[in-house]
Amino acid sequence: MNYETERELPAPDGRLPENAVRNMRALEERYEKENRLLQAISHGQTHRAEAIFSSFAPADLQERSISPLRNLKNYAVICNTLFRKSAEAGGVHPLYIDQYSSRFAMQIEQCTSVEAVSRLLPKMIHSYCLLVNNHSMKNFSLPVRKAVIRIDSDLTADLSLKAQAAFLEINPSYLSTLFKKETGVSLTEYVNRRRIEHGILLLNTTNLQIQAVAQLCGIPDVNYFSKLFKKTTGMTPMAYRKSISR
């Protein structure tokens, strides 16, 4: 078979061979399906994204390596990049996206079987959708975006309304009103909530003393930290640690 025959050139009347048309349609359908998946992720639509992904057939995955595991890993790396850009399109700041993207990149390479990668892909979709739902700032004004990013990037800084307003070079009263209008909570409430959330994370993942946890959350006064923690969770930090150890 010569090269020209192998390429299945158009017929004399200009029509494409049947196989070429079929492949073109399959490719268009795959791209359309992928675009719907990425759009669902950018809107944080977890169930829709998972349903679209579950409809993908093995034939949708192009083979780019002779190793099935390497082939699927390469596909997962591509997905990680596309999901990351979808989250960014959904209004999530790179500060949050990079943490997820880096973690998934490492997890992909640590997979030792096709089954492990196959289990990881739906988790990636679920996580990126949650990321959009929890951290999208698409509807926030620039001052509120900057305030939220500053809070989340360094909980130990002076995050009082006065300090934030000075950092943003705007009136404190204006920032207070704008922040509450756009987030639904006051700036102080948001800061306290993020600090307690970080405290919960540290209590779950470290053996640090409560005093150290409080300081890393930006609350040097351990008594105030305990009071705020109990108000938020219903138990003191010590009681919470005991509960998770059980």
C-alpha positions in Angstrom: 0.0 0.0 0.0 1.5 3.3 -1.0 1.5 6.4 1.1 -1.2 8.2 -0.8 -3.6 5.3 -0.4 -2.8 4.9 3.3 -3.8 8.6 3.9 -7.2 8.0 2.4 -7.2 11.0 0.1 -10.5 12.7 -0.9 -12.5 11.0 -3.7 -12.4 12.5 -7.2 -15.6 14.3 -6.4 -14.0 16.0 -3.4 -15.8 14.0 -0.7 -13.8 12.8 2.3 -13.6 9.0 2.9 -16.2 7.6 5.3 -13.6 6.7 8.0 -12.2 10.3 7.9 -15.7 11.8 8.3 -16.4 9.4 11.2 -13.2 10.3 12.9 -13.8 14.0 12.5 -17.2 13.7 14.0 -15.9 11.7 17.0 -13.2 14.3 17.5 -15.8 17.1 17.4 -18.0 15.3 19.9 -15.1 14.7 22.3 -14.0 18.3 22.2 -17.6 19.5 22.8 -17.9 17.1 25.8 -14.6 18.3 27.2 -15.8 21.9 26.8 -19.0 21.2 28.7 -17.0 19.5 31.5 -14.7 22.5 31.8 -17.6 24.9 31.9 -19.3 22.9 34.6 -16.1 23.1 36.7 -15.8 26.8 36.2 -19.3 27.2 37.6 -18.7 24.8 40.5 -21.4 22.4 39.2 -20.1 19.3 40.9 -22.8 16.8 39.9 -23.0 18.0 36.3 -19.2 17.8 35.9 -19.1 14.3 37.4 -22.0 13.2 35.1 -20.2 14.5 32.0 -16.9 12.9 33.0 -18.6 9.5 33.6 -19.9 9.5 30.1 -16.4 9.5 28.6 -15.5 6.2 27.0 -12.0 4.6 26.9 -12.0 5.4 23.2 -12.1 9.1 24.0 -8.6 8.8 25.5 -6.0 9.2 22.8 -3.0 6.9 23.2 0.2 8.9 23.3 2.4 6.2 24.9 2.8 2.5 24.7 2.5 2.2 28.4 -1.2 2.3 29.6 -0.2 3.8 32.9 2.0 6.5 31.4 -0.7 7.2 28.9 -3.3 7.7 31.6 -0.9 9.7 33.8 -0.2 12.1 30.8 -4.0 12.5 30.4 -4.4 13.3 34.1 -1.6 15.9 33.9 -3.4 17.6 31.0 -6.7 17.4 32.9 -5.0 19.0 36.0 -3.9 21.9 33.8 -7.3 22.3 32.2 -9.2 22.1 35.5 -6.9 24.7 37.0 -7.7 27.1 34.2 -11.4 26.4 34.6 -11.2 27.3 38.3 -9.4 30.5 37.4 -12.1 31.3 34.8 -14.5 30.7 37.7 -13.0 33.6 39.6 -10.6 31.7 41.9 -7.3 33.4 42.6 -4.1 31.5 41.7 -3.2 31.6 45.4 -5.8 28.9 46.0 -5.5 27.1 42.7 -1.8 26.5 42.9 -2.1 24.6 46.2 -4.5 22.1 44.5 -2.7 21.9 41.2 0.7 21.2 42.9 -0.8 18.5 45.2 -2.5 16.8 42.3 0.6 16.9 40.2 2.5 15.0 42.9 -0.4 12.5 43.4 -0.6 11.7 39.7 3.1 10.8 39.6 2.8 8.7 42.8 0.1 6.5 41.2 1.5 3.0 40.5 -1.5 1.6 38.6 -4.1 2.5 36.0 -6.8 2.0 38.6 -5.2 4.5 41.0 -5.1 7.2 38.3 -8.7 6.3 37.4 -9.8 6.9 41.0 -7.9 10.1 41.2 -9.5 11.8 38.2 -13.0 12.1 39.7 -11.5 13.4 42.9 -9.8 16.1 41.0 -13.0 17.1 39.4 -14.8 17.1 42.7 -12.0 19.2 44.4 -11.8 21.8 41.7 -15.6 22.3 41.8 -15.4 22.7 45.5 -12.6 25.2 45.0 -14.8 27.3 42.8 -17.7 27.1 45.2 -15.6 28.1 48.2 -13.2 30.6 46.8 -14.7 32.2 43.7 -14.3 36.0 43.8 -16.0 36.5 40.4 -18.6 38.8 41.9 -16.3 40.6 44.3 -15.1 44.2 43.7 -11.3 44.7 43.5 -11.0 46.1 47.1 -12.8 43.0 48.5 -10.8 40.6 46.4 -7.5 42.2 47.7 -8.7 42.1 51.3 -9.7 38.4 51.1 -6.5 37.4 49.4 -4.4 39.3 52.0 -6.4 37.6 54.8 -6.0 34.1 53.4 -2.3 34.6 52.5 -1.2 35.6 56.0 -3.5 35.0 59.0 -0.8 36.2 61.4 -0.8 39.8 60.0 -2.7 42.7 61.4 -6.0 42.1 59.7 -8.1 44.6 61.5 -10.5 46.8 59.5 -8.3 49.8 60.1 -5.1 48.0 58.9 -6.9 46.5 55.9 -8.2 49.9 54.9 -4.8 51.5 55.3 -3.3 48.7 53.1 -5.9 49.3 50.4 -5.8 53.1 50.8 -9.5 53.4 51.2 -11.9 54.6 53.9 -12.5 52.0 56.7 -16.2 52.7 56.8 -16.5 52.2 53.0 -14.5 48.9 53.1 -16.6 47.7 56.0 -19.9 48.3 54.1 -18.5 47.0 50.8 -17.1 43.8 52.4 -20.4 43.0 54.3 -22.5 43.7 51.2 -20.4 41.4 48.9 -19.5 38.5 51.3 -22.5 38.5 53.6 -20.3 38.8 56.7 -18.3 41.6 58.3 -14.6 41.7 57.7 -13.9 40.8 61.4 -16.2 37.8 61.2 -14.5 36.6 58.0 -11.0 36.9 59.6 -12.1 35.1 62.7 -13.8 32.3 60.7 -10.6 31.8 58.6 -8.4 31.7 61.7 -10.6 29.1 63.4 -10.7 27.0 60.3 -6.9 27.1 60.2 -6.8 26.2 63.9 -9.0 23.2 63.2 -6.6 22.1 60.4 -3.6 22.5 62.7 -5.3 20.5 65.5 -6.1 17.7 63.0 -2.6 17.6 61.4 -0.1 18.5 64.1 0.8 17.9 67.7 1.5 21.6 68.4 0.5 23.0 71.8 -2.7 25.1 71.8 -0.6 28.2 72.5 1.4 27.6 69.3 -1.7 26.8 67.3 -3.3 30.1 68.5 -0.2 32.1 67.4 -0.1 30.5 64.0 -3.7 31.5 63.6 -2.9 35.1 64.3 -4.3 35.1 67.9 -1.5 35.5 70.5 -4.0 35.5 73.4 -4.6 31.7 73.9 -7.6 32.4 76.1 -9.3 34.6 73.5 -8.5 31.9 70.9 -10.1 29.2 73.1 -13.2 31.4 73.6 -13.5 32.1 69.9 -12.9 28.5 69.0 -15.6 27.3 71.4 -18.1 29.9 70.1 -17.5 28.6 66.6 -17.3 24.9 67.1 -19.1 24.3 70.4 -16.0 23.0 72.2 -12.6 24.2 73.4 -9.5 23.5 71.3 -8.4 20.9 74.0 -11.8 19.2 73.9 -11.7 19.2 70.1 -8.3 17.6 70.0 -9.4 14.9 72.4 -12.5 14.2 70.3 -10.5 13.6 67.1 -7.9 11.5 69.0 -10.7 9.2 70.0 
